[in-house]
């Protein structure tokens, strides 16, 4: 128990494991530099975590031009995720 936590409080532990080292069938796989990005959203619900995951992994892209383009899909519910297959 954490000595600084109030009695009866909730404690959450977060761990991340980034270990991966396959060597078969290609012994040179996963060699070199790897980059990982993480986002921590305290108090997030599932919908918040999913939205943050998409925001981090698929950032908005700006395309140069002056013509307005209508969206292909529009949703008004934050629990709905539209993704390309």
URQUI-V689263 format. One record per helix or strand of 3 or more residues. SS is the DSSP state (H for helix, E for strand). FROM is the first residue (numbers start at 1). TO is the last residue. Records with the same first field share a line. If there is no record, write none. Layout:
# URQUI-V689263
SS = FROM-TO ; FROM-TO
This chain:
# URQUI-V689263
H = 46-57
